[in-house]
Amino acid sequence: MPKSRVLLQVDTDPHPSVFDSVVALDAGVDHLLRHGGVDPEGVRSLVHGCIFTRGPDELKNTAIFIGGSDVARGEELLRQIQAAFFGPLRVSVLLDSNGANTTAAAAVLAASKHLELAGGDALVLGGTGPVGQRIARLLAGAGANVRVGSRQPERAQSVVDELLARHPSGNLSAVATGNRQDLADALSGVQVVFAAGAAGVTLLPSDIRKGAGGALHVAIDLNAVPPLGIEGIDVMDRGAEREGAKCYGAIGVGGAKMKIHKAAIRRLFEAHDLVLDAEEIYKLATSSGA
Ligand SMILES: NC(=O)c1ccc[n+]([C@@H]2O[C@H](COP(=O)([O-])OP(=O)(O)OC[C@H]3O[C@@H](n4cnc5c(N)ncnc54)[C@H](OP(=O)(O)O)[C@@H]3O)[C@@H](O)[C@H]2O)c1
């Protein structure tokens, strides 16, 4: 008899995300084991429950999803989960704390539909947050020239340093975006801008965006809470043409994000040894028709 698909949902927040649970069930998971307040020290025994209960040839029917608002803590959970595996006793793991990986994959995928990322110039506003960092990481991996924006250039520089450790030949730079002049300078000459700032904060006013002129081909905003991150873009935009640029709002990107999230959950059950982080999820996104 075929084994049922069991997903262990480990969440660093006190209550495991209901959003992530619903998506998992919609993606075809049979049984969801939900744990909140999971810390890296305590995850080992949960992992043992996954790897010691089914034979090695059946382990692809068990998988782990890591969620929660704290991405750094989610990354530490992933390290500890991997450290608890040994030999063939391992199950596939998906990291999507704060929705950062699936959201970043959807945003970069949207941009890639309109321009060649390799060699292109990109600006990531709010590039120090979990979503912005993942966008910058995917862009660097795709060969784009990436400007990481922040109100505090030293914060952007530390993100750039981390990304360069991962992509030593990457063309990454930190840019200040804390005032109008800095913002206009940061935007100058870029073909694509991503706004990944905090919810309810406008990062790019309309006049500065229009002042960028013809170079800007794509503008993508991930903030769904008014006021939006890029002024003049509609939250529902999905490739809408505005002042010569293809524009995406947060809900416009959200449809692809949901498809990617479900595709990643389904992918977990195709093998017992997958680790789906930003790059793997983006690769899946490019082949999933999202
Ligand atoms: N559609 C989806 O499924 C989905 C999923 C996840 C997230 N999101 C959205 O994606 C966006 C990014 O998420 P996140 O969690 O990475 O964001 P975040 O951590 O809350 O903020 C990102 C960056 O925004 C900047 N920022 C914060 N407050 C600001 C302010 N008052 N004025 C100007 N800049 C400010 C900060 O950068 P500096 O301090 O370095 O300037 C911060 O690092 C959010 O709008 C979120 O709602 C969407």
The ligand as a Gaussian input file, in Angstrom:
#p B3LYP/6-31G(d) Opt

LIG

0 1
 N        3.243000      38.601000      -1.396000
 C        3.766000      37.841000      -0.438000
 O        3.442000      36.684000      -0.315000
 C        4.789000      38.432000       0.502000
 C        5.501000      37.584000       1.355000
 C        6.467000      38.133000       2.176000
 C        6.673000      39.511000       2.158000
 N        5.926000      40.306000       1.352000
 C        6.140000      41.752000       1.321000
 O        7.462000      41.969000       0.841000
 C        7.970000      43.150000       1.426000
 C        9.336000      42.861000       2.043000
 O        9.165000      41.953000       3.129000
 P       10.270000      41.878000       4.282000
 O        9.732000      40.997000       5.335000
 O       11.591000      41.554000       3.660000
 O       10.280000      43.404000       4.752000
 P       10.878000      44.087000       6.092000
 O       11.950000      43.223000       6.652000
 O        9.759000      44.461000       6.975000
 O       11.505000      45.445000       5.521000
 C       12.468000      45.431000       4.480000
 C       13.320000      46.679000       4.566000
 O       12.501000      47.848000       4.444000
 C       13.197000      48.943000       5.014000
 N       12.294000      49.734000       5.850000
 C       11.689000      49.345000       6.992000
 N       10.946000      50.349000       7.501000
 C       11.102000      51.391000       6.655000
 C       10.591000      52.716000       6.628000
 N        9.748000      53.156000       7.578000
 N       10.951000      53.524000       5.604000
 C       11.769000      53.078000       4.619000
 N       12.295000      51.821000       4.599000
 C       11.948000      50.998000       5.590000
 C       14.333000      48.368000       5.865000
 O       15.555000      48.606000       5.168000
 P       16.654000      49.683000       5.673000
 O       16.449000      49.902000       7.151000
 O       17.940000      48.971000       5.369000
 O       16.432000      50.883000       4.839000
 C       14.035000      46.883000       5.883000
 O       15.184000      46.062000       5.962000
 C        6.933000      43.625000       2.458000
 O        6.201000      44.698000       1.924000
 C        6.067000      42.406000       2.673000
 O        4.759000      42.742000       3.068000
 C        5.027000      39.790000       0.497000

